Amino acid sequence: MSSGEPVRNDYGVVQYDEVTETVTGAAVWSESSTEFDQNQERTNEVCLVVIQSDVDLSAIDAIHWNGRKWEVQGNPMPFQTPFGGIGNGAFGGKLQQFRMNRVEG
């Protein structure tokens, strides 16, 4: 994961210093992969990620997973089980879920 404190550069653009944290035990699965035509070679991939709730993550973060950089879509929310309840981890920890997006091309 990458995030950091916002800093304005000489042109007034907000930039973030990169801070890296390693997270293990995440569940990641693909939700969609779209290939755009119209004489472009561009793809958009979206994955759902479930991690422990004690991981500090927000919509401004980036994820380095499987050798590629992904953007976090929105802030993480409590994990919803397929049966409608709030899910707990296998070892008793609370879980959070978020989507990550990668556009290439």
N, C-alpha and C positions, 0 to 999 in steps of 0.2 A: 504494500500500500504506500502511497505517496501523498503527502500533504505538507503543510507548513504555514508559517505566518505570512499574511499578505504584505507585499512591499511594492511601492510605486517606483517604476523606473524613471529615467530622465524624460520620457515622453508622457508620463502620467498614467501609464498602463499598469494595472495591478498584476503582479506576478507573485508566485509562491515559491519559497525555498523548498527544496525536496527533502523530505524526511522519510526514511524507509523503516518499515516494521514487518517482520516475518510472522505470518499467521499460518498455523497448521490446523488440520481437522475441518477444513471447509468442504462443504458439498457443493458441487457446481454441475449444472446440467443445462444443455442447450434448449432454448425456447423457440428461437427462429433464426433463420439465415435467409436473407433476401439478396438476390442479384439484380441490380438495376441495369436495364438495357439502355436504349437511346444512345448508341455508339459510345458507351462508357463501360469500363471494366471496374465496377464498384460493387462492393458487397457490404451488407450491414448484418452483423451478428448480435444476438441478444442472449444472455445466459442469466439464469436465476442462481443466486448464491445464498447459502445458509451458513452462518458462522455463529460462534458464541457471542452473547450480548455484551460481554465485557471488552470487546474490540472497539476501539474508538474510530468511527468511520462516519463520513458525511458525504454529501453530494459533490463537494469540491475535490474529492480524492480520486486517485487513479489506482488501478490494480495492475500489477505485472503478474500474469498467469500464463502458463504454458508457452513462455517465450514471447508473449505479445503484451502490449499495453492496452488496457481497457478503461473506459470511463464509468464511474458510478452514476447510475440514473436515480436521482432523488435520494433522500435520506433513508437509512435502513428502518424497517418496521418490525414489530414482533412477528415471529414466524407463526404462520397459520397452518395448522395441520389440515389434511384433506377432509377431515371430519368436522371442521369449523372451530376447533378450540385453539388456544394458544399452546404451542409446542414447547416441550422441555427437551434438553439434550439427553443423550443416552447415559451420561454421568451426572445428571441432575442439574446441569446448568441451563439457564435460559438461552434461547436462540433468537437471532434476528435474521431477516431476509432482505435482500435488495437485488436489483437487476444491474447488470453491467453490459455495456454496449461497446462494440468495436466496429469502426468504419474503415474500410481499406479501399484504396484505388481512387 
